[in-house]
Amino acid sequence: MPKSAQPRELPTRLLTDPEMIDACRVRDFSRVFRLVKKQAGIYPSMIARLCDLTPSRVGEVIAGERRLQHMDVVERIADGLRIPGHMLGLARRLWETPPSLTVTEREPAAESPTLLPEQTKPADLPGSDVDSILALTSTSDPSPSTLKALRASIEDYWRRDDQHGGEALRPAVVGHLRYVVGLLGESRSRPLKDDLYGVAAELARFTGWTHFDARQYNQARAYFTQALQLAKEIDDRPFMANVLACMSLQATYQDRPADALAFVQAAQDSAHADSGATPRVHSMLAMREAFAHASLGSRADTHAAISEAHRQFERVRIDDPDPAWVSYFDETKLIVDTGIAHGQLGEAAAAEPLIADAMRREHGTNQRGRAFHAFWLARTQLQLGKLDQACDTATAALEPASAVASERLAGHLREFYGQLAPYRGEPITAAFEARLREVLPA
């Protein structure tokens, strides 16, 4: 945070004001911002700077025209305005602990364990620079089977990411990325170099995705940008569109819908510039456009983008030369994303049957997808006043969520718990809270 925008402490009288406590409890940021302005003298323009929001967005919130619900936005508000985490249903914030009370772990006394002859300490492994040095001795180009193995590894990474999350995969992926980028630095034939650029671009995008799923947005953007640069080297316009679509999705999570729309429109321009972009690619991009419009609250534009996504999908043929990275976007994904777009607009009655139908169709191995879609179904059921169903659905989401290392998913489920604030006294709500704390402790 720049020095000119360092947060001032909110006065104690405001943090103990019953109205402020209630507004924070239900995350009514319209009231929170008005109280902060009135009692702390922090005006909307400064609130926007402190919380990394646009002034127009803050104005919409104060006017009651928009609600802020994404967990990362709630966390930015807590940190920017110095609102204690417990008031907003968050874990204790790092700044709440004075430096003088911070506990520093003492390093254990050095020991010299007795190793059996065949045992090897991790420190005995070669340093990371040794691989780079030894690679210099290689005189042959990577064979076609090497490239095939690299692409098979990427497919396996995505499959494992769906099942377990990308946190544990990231070191291996980054290692592969560095290896391929190293190969690019050597003089090679143009066709081989093009293939290597394509593989490197895919590895960079996957690395960006794992950071995005962990809500490490700055790192994600850096890797997505690298993926764009690598794809541009070989003028792979559809893949550039794919990366821009990822950046658009991330912008919706950061509550920057105008950026989201700009990214996805650039993605569509890139795809249209390549006559080889398939209907499945265009359908996926149209759905991402729908998400961006929904985040902006543009109902007509959202519906138009949804219609375009379905129109393009009707053109999909089994023998289309679809790139591997868009194969996930099947009919089930189209249906559930349509439901989510309606849900973003608050059209719960239209959203609920679509998401429920898609969940009956989807593969059980995609743990994150199942949990993510269950969150959206629970959210729409809650909007429809179906409290018991909503809590049952959200509770069912906790099992697959526990199998996936995804802070993005965990944030969604905690977000749902925040939406249950008006029903805290209900037994079904208490049961969900207990299970949530057991499976996903703060």
KEBAMI-962501 format. One record per residue (C-alpha): x, y, z; residue number from 1. Coordinates in Angstrom, 3 decimals. Example, Ala and Ser with C-alpha at 12.3 -4.5 7.8 and 13.67 -1.06 7.14 Angstrom:
BEGIN
{{12.300 -4.500 7.800} 1};
{{13.670 -1.060 7.140} 2};
# end
This chain:
BEGIN
{{0.000 0.000 0.000} 1};
{{1.511 3.414 -0.914} 2};
{{2.569 5.639 1.980} 3};
{{0.086 8.304 0.932} 4};
{{-2.735 5.808 1.469} 5};
{{-1.730 4.296 4.802} 6};
{{-4.893 3.496 6.784} 7};
{{-5.719 5.415 9.905} 8};
{{-7.086 3.518 12.865} 9};
{{-10.860 3.695 13.150} 10};
{{-11.974 5.332 16.405} 11};
{{-12.949 2.970 19.197} 12};
{{-16.374 4.587 19.454} 13};
{{-17.069 3.520 15.857} 14};
{{-15.824 -0.056 16.282} 15};
{{-18.002 -0.441 19.382} 16};
{{-21.049 1.286 17.882} 17};
{{-23.914 -1.293 17.794} 18};
{{-24.913 -0.088 14.320} 19};
{{-21.356 -0.604 13.004} 20};
{{-21.157 -4.027 14.657} 21};
{{-24.430 -5.092 13.044} 22};
{{-23.470 -3.670 9.635} 23};
{{-20.189 -5.599 9.715} 24};
{{-21.879 -8.783 10.925} 25};
{{-24.148 -8.893 7.851} 26};
{{-21.490 -7.302 5.613} 27};
{{-23.687 -4.354 4.738} 28};
{{-20.916 -2.208 3.302} 29};
{{-23.314 0.544 2.307} 30};
{{-23.845 1.225 6.024} 31};
{{-20.204 0.497 6.869} 32};
{{-18.904 3.076 4.385} 33};
{{-21.445 5.686 5.477} 34};
{{-20.530 5.196 9.140} 35};
{{-16.810 5.354 8.339} 36};
{{-17.368 8.644 6.511} 37};
{{-19.543 10.115 9.250} 38};
{{-17.643 9.022 12.351} 39};
{{-14.072 8.660 11.088} 40};
{{-14.001 11.364 8.406} 41};
{{-12.772 8.928 5.731} 42};
{{-14.482 10.001 2.527} 43};
{{-15.449 7.706 -0.366} 44};
{{-12.422 8.636 -2.499} 45};
{{-10.081 7.625 0.337} 46};
{{-12.106 4.463 1.039} 47};
{{-11.595 3.532 -2.627} 48};
{{-7.814 4.055 -2.359} 49};
{{-7.475 2.174 0.931} 50};
{{-9.538 -0.794 -0.240} 51};
{{-8.254 -0.929 -3.836} 52};
{{-11.700 -0.213 -5.262} 53};
{{-12.760 2.324 -7.868} 54};
{{-14.475 5.502 -6.583} 55};
{{-17.498 4.703 -8.757} 56};
{{-17.774 1.250 -7.175} 57};
{{-17.688 2.749 -3.670} 58};
{{-20.384 5.221 -4.746} 59};
{{-22.577 2.387 -6.036} 60};
{{-22.152 0.501 -2.758} 61};
{{-23.048 3.537 -0.638} 62};
{{-26.107 4.153 -2.827} 63};
{{-27.216 0.549 -2.285} 64};
{{-26.867 -0.274 -5.988} 65};
{{-24.219 -2.983 -5.499} 66};
{{-23.226 -5.482 -2.825} 67};
{{-19.656 -6.607 -2.190} 68};
{{-19.477 -10.335 -1.449} 69};
{{-16.210 -11.800 -2.807} 70};
{{-13.965 -12.873 0.050} 71};
{{-10.865 -11.157 -1.283} 72};
{{-12.767 -7.855 -1.508} 73};
{{-14.056 -8.286 2.048} 74};
{{-10.477 -8.935 3.182} 75};
{{-9.239 -5.820 1.354} 76};
{{-11.874 -3.752 3.155} 77};
{{-10.927 -5.244 6.529} 78};
{{-7.234 -4.541 5.944} 79};
{{-7.717 -1.182 4.254} 80};
{{-10.024 0.272 6.905} 81};
{{-8.493 -1.660 9.815} 82};
{{-11.742 -3.411 10.745} 83};
{{-10.905 -6.375 13.037} 84};
{{-11.378 -9.681 11.255} 85};
{{-13.907 -11.125 13.701} 86};
{{-16.319 -8.245 12.995} 87};
{{-16.571 -9.355 9.353} 88};
{{-16.480 -13.102 9.994} 89};
{{-12.820 -13.380 8.971} 90};
{{-9.794 -14.894 10.638} 91};
{{-7.672 -12.589 12.796} 92};
{{-5.764 -10.197 10.527} 93};
{{-1.969 -10.059 10.684} 94};
{{-1.955 -6.364 11.616} 95};
{{-4.110 -7.048 14.710} 96};
{{-1.123 -8.582 16.531} 97};
{{1.394 -5.947 17.732} 98};
{{4.987 -6.746 16.652} 99};
{{6.040 -6.889 20.322} 100};
{{3.679 -9.809 20.875} 101};
{{4.633 -11.739 17.763} 102};
{{6.082 -15.119 18.665} 103};
{{9.185 -16.143 16.746} 104};
{{9.801 -19.834 16.560} 105};
{{13.195 -20.771 18.001} 106};
{{15.272 -23.018 15.834} 107};
{{15.787 -26.441 17.438} 108};
{{19.261 -27.329 18.593} 109};
{{21.337 -28.882 15.867} 110};
{{21.388 -32.629 15.983} 111};
{{23.486 -35.163 14.168} 112};
{{21.242 -38.148 13.658} 113};
{{22.901 -41.423 12.882} 114};
{{22.190 -42.449 9.329} 115};
{{22.317 -45.944 8.008} 116};
{{24.778 -46.360 5.133} 117};
{{22.023 -46.468 2.526} 118};
{{20.233 -43.378 3.917} 119};
{{20.716 -40.014 2.245} 120};
{{19.884 -36.614 3.694} 121};
{{17.869 -34.226 1.480} 122};
{{20.819 -31.819 1.655} 123};
{{22.904 -34.404 -0.212} 124};
{{20.841 -33.869 -3.368} 125};
{{22.545 -31.796 -6.094} 126};
{{21.852 -28.065 -6.070} 127};
{{19.269 -26.685 -8.513} 128};
{{22.040 -25.045 -10.546} 129};
{{23.672 -28.407 -11.263} 130};
{{20.852 -29.430 -13.606} 131};
{{21.370 -26.230 -15.598} 132};
{{25.117 -26.885 -15.843} 133};
{{24.670 -30.492 -16.930} 134};
{{22.073 -29.427 -19.496} 135};
{{24.848 -27.562 -21.304} 136};
{{26.444 -30.901 -22.184} 137};
{{23.371 -32.013 -24.132} 138};
{{24.052 -31.819 -27.867} 139};
{{20.835 -33.180 -29.331} 140};
{{17.499 -31.475 -29.873} 141};
{{14.509 -32.718 -27.882} 142};
{{12.951 -35.599 -29.764} 143};
{{9.288 -35.710 -30.830} 144};
{{8.725 -38.147 -27.974} 145};
{{10.077 -35.545 -25.521} 146};
{{7.543 -32.988 -26.722} 147};
{{4.808 -35.617 -26.575} 148};
{{5.808 -36.438 -22.989} 149};
{{5.727 -32.753 -22.018} 150};
{{2.226 -32.314 -23.413} 151};
{{1.077 -35.511 -21.680} 152};
{{2.461 -34.109 -18.431} 153};
{{0.435 -30.920 -18.908} 154};
{{-2.753 -32.943 -19.427} 155};
{{-1.949 -34.915 -16.284} 156};
{{-1.335 -31.708 -14.320} 157};
{{-4.787 -30.414 -15.226} 158};
{{-6.414 -33.725 -14.324} 159};
{{-4.696 -33.783 -10.940} 160};
{{-5.538 -30.124 -10.396} 161};
{{-9.243 -30.949 -10.764} 162};
{{-8.887 -33.782 -8.254} 163};
{{-6.546 -32.304 -5.644} 164};
{{-5.807 -28.661 -6.451} 165};
{{-2.620 -27.180 -7.830} 166};
{{-0.689 -26.272 -4.685} 167};
{{1.393 -29.463 -4.563} 168};
{{1.804 -29.518 -8.354} 169};
{{3.244 -26.028 -8.689} 170};
{{6.927 -26.842 -7.951} 171};
{{6.942 -29.568 -10.593} 172};
{{5.205 -27.327 -13.143} 173};
{{7.592 -24.436 -12.509} 174};
{{10.499 -26.855 -12.882} 175};
{{9.133 -28.003 -16.232} 176};
{{8.596 -24.392 -17.287} 177};
{{12.192 -23.448 -16.480} 178};
{{13.441 -26.506 -18.337} 179};
{{11.505 -25.614 -21.504} 180};
{{12.435 -21.923 -21.336} 181};
{{16.066 -23.045 -21.048} 182};
{{15.675 -25.077 -24.228} 183};
{{14.269 -22.004 -25.971} 184};
{{17.513 -20.146 -25.269} 185};
{{19.441 -22.430 -27.578} 186};
{{19.569 -22.307 -31.365} 187};
{{17.064 -24.763 -32.795} 188};
{{15.027 -25.351 -35.935} 189};
{{11.980 -23.103 -36.280} 190};
{{9.325 -25.873 -36.148} 191};
{{10.875 -27.327 -32.989} 192};
{{11.189 -23.904 -31.406} 193};
{{7.519 -23.164 -32.169} 194};
{{6.515 -26.391 -30.423} 195};
{{8.629 -25.464 -27.402} 196};
{{7.057 -21.998 -27.250} 197};
{{3.625 -23.613 -27.243} 198};
{{4.550 -25.993 -24.420} 199};
{{6.103 -23.165 -22.390} 200};
{{2.974 -21.025 -22.851} 201};
{{0.773 -23.843 -21.559} 202};
{{3.015 -24.407 -18.531} 203};
{{3.038 -20.666 -17.746} 204};
{{-0.755 -20.516 -17.934} 205};
{{-1.109 -23.514 -15.653} 206};
{{1.260 -21.936 -13.138} 207};
{{-0.781 -18.726 -13.283} 208};
{{-3.928 -20.759 -12.702} 209};
{{-2.525 -22.398 -9.559} 210};
{{-1.681 -18.968 -8.142} 211};
{{-5.144 -17.676 -9.073} 212};
{{-6.791 -20.639 -7.355} 213};
{{-4.692 -19.853 -4.274} 214};
{{-5.859 -16.202 -4.487} 215};
{{-2.275 -15.051 -5.081} 216};
{{-3.383 -12.633 -7.741} 217};
{{-0.181 -10.689 -8.401} 218};
{{1.767 -13.881 -9.065} 219};
{{-1.067 -15.222 -11.201} 220};
{{-1.069 -12.109 -13.358} 221};
{{2.717 -12.315 -13.818} 222};
{{2.529 -15.891 -15.107} 223};
{{-0.523 -15.188 -17.275} 224};
{{1.404 -12.293 -18.823} 225};
{{4.361 -14.591 -19.461} 226};
{{2.010 -17.087 -21.131} 227};
{{0.706 -14.309 -23.392} 228};
{{4.241 -13.312 -24.383} 229};
{{5.200 -16.897 -25.172} 230};
{{2.062 -17.503 -27.245} 231};
{{2.599 -14.231 -29.104} 232};
{{6.025 -15.455 -30.253} 233};
{{4.292 -18.093 -32.367} 234};
{{1.173 -16.006 -33.068} 235};
{{-1.093 -18.569 -31.386} 236};
{{-4.149 -16.308 -31.277} 237};
{{-6.621 -18.845 -29.836} 238};
{{-4.265 -19.611 -26.946} 239};
{{-3.753 -15.901 -26.314} 240};
{{-7.541 -15.655 -26.140} 241};
{{-7.554 -18.486 -23.613} 242};
{{-5.058 -16.682 -21.362} 243};
{{-6.979 -13.407 -21.625} 244};
{{-10.136 -15.301 -20.638} 245};
{{-8.324 -16.488 -17.490} 246};
{{-7.313 -12.902 -16.719} 247};
{{-10.926 -11.823 -17.230} 248};
{{-12.132 -14.412 -14.730} 249};
{{-9.526 -13.265 -12.207} 250};
{{-10.673 -9.652 -12.631} 251};
{{-14.232 -10.655 -11.684} 252};
{{-12.859 -12.164 -8.470} 253};
{{-11.017 -8.943 -7.716} 254};
{{-14.267 -7.010 -8.217} 255};
{{-12.921 -5.232 -11.275} 256};
{{-15.708 -5.952 -13.766} 257};
{{-14.632 -3.271 -16.245} 258};
{{-11.198 -4.927 -16.458} 259};
{{-12.897 -8.310 -16.818} 260};
{{-14.915 -7.067 -19.776} 261};
{{-11.851 -5.473 -21.411} 262};
{{-9.852 -8.700 -21.106} 263};
{{-12.580 -10.932 -22.519} 264};
{{-13.319 -8.567 -25.398} 265};
{{-9.608 -8.593 -26.248} 266};
{{-9.769 -12.386 -26.067} 267};
{{-12.656 -12.443 -28.533} 268};
{{-10.801 -10.094 -30.885} 269};
{{-7.793 -12.410 -30.732} 270};
{{-9.918 -15.489 -31.465} 271};
{{-11.732 -13.783 -34.350} 272};
{{-8.360 -12.806 -35.849} 273};
{{-7.597 -16.510 -36.246} 274};
{{-9.837 -18.330 -38.676} 275};
{{-8.930 -21.606 -36.950} 276};
{{-10.650 -20.761 -33.665} 277};
{{-13.399 -23.364 -33.214} 278};
{{-17.036 -22.849 -32.168} 279};
{{-16.214 -24.392 -28.763} 280};
{{-13.574 -21.699 -28.192} 281};
{{-16.003 -18.936 -29.213} 282};
{{-18.712 -20.410 -26.965} 283};
{{-16.378 -20.466 -23.948} 284};
{{-15.343 -16.860 -24.555} 285};
{{-18.955 -15.732 -24.917} 286};
{{-19.718 -17.290 -21.537} 287};
{{-16.781 -15.451 -19.965} 288};
{{-18.206 -12.283 -21.482} 289};
{{-21.521 -13.105 -19.799} 290};
{{-19.728 -13.337 -16.438} 291};
{{-18.163 -9.914 -16.976} 292};
{{-21.484 -8.302 -17.912} 293};
{{-23.179 -9.978 -14.943} 294};
{{-20.522 -8.549 -12.619} 295};
{{-21.328 -5.126 -14.062} 296};
{{-25.043 -5.758 -13.459} 297};
{{-25.815 -5.436 -17.191} 298};
{{-28.803 -7.746 -17.560} 299};
{{-29.485 -7.329 -21.292} 300};
{{-25.813 -7.701 -22.225} 301};
{{-25.478 -10.784 -20.016} 302};
{{-28.468 -12.454 -21.656} 303};
{{-27.137 -11.589 -25.117} 304};
{{-23.739 -13.124 -24.302} 305};
{{-25.421 -16.267 -22.917} 306};
{{-27.431 -16.600 -26.135} 307};
{{-24.250 -16.235 -28.193} 308};
{{-22.511 -18.919 -26.107} 309};
{{-25.367 -21.340 -26.799} 310};
{{-25.524 -20.383 -30.488} 311};
{{-21.826 -21.092 -30.901} 312};
{{-22.072 -24.362 -28.983} 313};
{{-24.800 -25.576 -31.350} 314};
{{-22.173 -25.326 -34.122} 315};
{{-19.745 -27.669 -32.297} 316};
{{-18.943 -30.850 -34.231} 317};
{{-17.191 -33.966 -32.978} 318};
{{-14.462 -33.656 -35.631} 319};
{{-13.652 -29.981 -34.873} 320};
{{-9.903 -29.381 -34.372} 321};
{{-10.433 -28.156 -30.801} 322};
{{-7.259 -27.374 -28.854} 323};
{{-6.802 -29.598 -25.806} 324};
{{-7.146 -26.674 -23.382} 325};
{{-10.798 -26.073 -24.296} 326};
{{-11.935 -29.709 -24.101} 327};
{{-13.274 -29.122 -20.560} 328};
{{-15.974 -26.837 -21.977} 329};
{{-18.608 -29.464 -22.733} 330};
{{-22.397 -29.270 -22.630} 331};
{{-22.452 -29.789 -18.859} 332};
{{-20.050 -26.888 -18.342} 333};
{{-22.120 -24.711 -20.665} 334};
{{-25.251 -25.448 -18.635} 335};
{{-23.691 -24.833 -15.221} 336};
{{-21.987 -21.620 -16.366} 337};
{{-25.300 -20.412 -17.751} 338};
{{-26.825 -21.010 -14.337} 339};
{{-23.950 -19.202 -12.595} 340};
{{-24.321 -16.177 -14.889} 341};
{{-28.038 -16.005 -14.022} 342};
{{-27.101 -16.387 -10.358} 343};
{{-24.666 -13.461 -10.582} 344};
{{-27.561 -11.332 -11.817} 345};
{{-29.719 -12.437 -8.891} 346};
{{-31.979 -14.513 -11.170} 347};
{{-32.063 -17.426 -8.753} 348};
{{-35.234 -19.010 -10.140} 349};
{{-33.576 -19.395 -13.545} 350};
{{-30.223 -20.394 -12.096} 351};
{{-31.238 -23.165 -9.671} 352};
{{-32.563 -25.832 -12.107} 353};
{{-29.667 -25.287 -14.514} 354};
{{-26.967 -25.737 -11.877} 355};
{{-28.784 -28.701 -10.322} 356};
{{-29.119 -30.391 -13.729} 357};
{{-25.434 -29.875 -14.517} 358};
{{-24.392 -31.278 -11.149} 359};
{{-26.302 -34.483 -11.890} 360};
{{-24.333 -34.848 -15.123} 361};
{{-20.783 -33.922 -14.119} 362};
{{-17.961 -36.360 -13.426} 363};
{{-17.340 -37.246 -9.798} 364};
{{-13.565 -37.024 -10.229} 365};
{{-13.628 -33.241 -10.606} 366};
{{-13.660 -32.505 -6.887} 367};
{{-13.213 -28.752 -7.133} 368};
{{-15.851 -28.445 -9.836} 369};
{{-18.391 -30.378 -7.758} 370};
{{-17.740 -28.262 -4.677} 371};
{{-17.682 -25.000 -6.618} 372};
{{-20.969 -25.726 -8.369} 373};
{{-22.557 -26.889 -5.099} 374};
{{-21.657 -23.502 -3.604} 375};
{{-23.489 -21.739 -6.421} 376};
{{-26.494 -24.020 -6.069} 377};
{{-26.604 -23.358 -2.324} 378};
{{-26.347 -19.633 -2.936} 379};
{{-29.279 -19.633 -5.365} 380};
{{-31.349 -21.794 -3.018} 381};
{{-30.692 -19.323 -0.222} 382};
{{-31.789 -16.463 -2.474} 383};
{{-35.033 -18.369 -3.041} 384};
{{-35.584 -18.695 0.714} 385};
{{-34.846 -22.434 0.802} 386};
{{-32.653 -22.313 3.920} 387};
{{-32.649 -26.044 4.720} 388};
{{-31.873 -27.052 1.135} 389};
{{-29.183 -24.393 0.848} 390};
{{-27.406 -25.552 4.010} 391};
{{-27.681 -29.208 2.997} 392};
{{-26.199 -28.415 -0.426} 393};
{{-23.378 -26.346 1.073} 394};
{{-22.638 -29.088 3.619} 395};
{{-22.415 -31.612 0.786} 396};
{{-19.880 -29.315 -0.895} 397};
{{-17.539 -29.573 2.079} 398};
{{-16.546 -33.193 1.379} 399};
{{-15.118 -32.584 -2.118} 400};
{{-13.773 -29.204 -0.958} 401};
{{-11.744 -30.907 1.767} 402};
{{-10.040 -33.039 -0.893} 403};
{{-8.834 -30.015 -2.879} 404};
{{-6.200 -27.467 -1.850} 405};
{{-8.052 -24.420 -3.186} 406};
{{-8.178 -21.193 -1.200} 407};
{{-10.517 -19.788 -3.841} 408};
{{-13.030 -22.549 -3.122} 409};
{{-12.593 -22.233 0.635} 410};
{{-13.252 -18.508 0.296} 411};
{{-16.528 -19.191 -1.536} 412};
{{-17.755 -21.490 1.221} 413};
{{-16.833 -18.966 3.920} 414};
{{-18.615 -16.360 1.810} 415};
{{-21.739 -18.523 1.899} 416};
{{-21.445 -18.733 5.675} 417};
{{-21.362 -14.938 5.757} 418};
{{-24.608 -14.869 3.787} 419};
{{-26.211 -16.979 6.535} 420};
{{-25.818 -14.128 9.044} 421};
{{-29.586 -13.400 9.234} 422};
{{-30.203 -17.065 10.139} 423};
{{-27.531 -17.592 12.804} 424};
{{-30.062 -18.864 15.360} 425};
{{-31.355 -21.686 13.151} 426};
{{-30.178 -25.250 13.975} 427};
{{-29.434 -26.021 10.324} 428};
{{-27.144 -22.982 10.162} 429};
{{-25.337 -24.009 13.327} 430};
{{-24.823 -27.503 11.930} 431};
{{-23.301 -26.126 8.733} 432};
{{-21.043 -23.782 10.717} 433};
{{-19.785 -26.651 12.879} 434};
{{-19.021 -28.785 9.823} 435};
{{-17.385 -25.837 8.038} 436};
{{-15.060 -25.139 10.970} 437};
{{-14.189 -28.823 11.139} 438};
{{-13.380 -29.210 7.457} 439};
{{-12.040 -25.737 6.619} 440};
{{-10.705 -24.151 9.814} 441};
{{-10.007 -20.431 9.488} 442};
# end
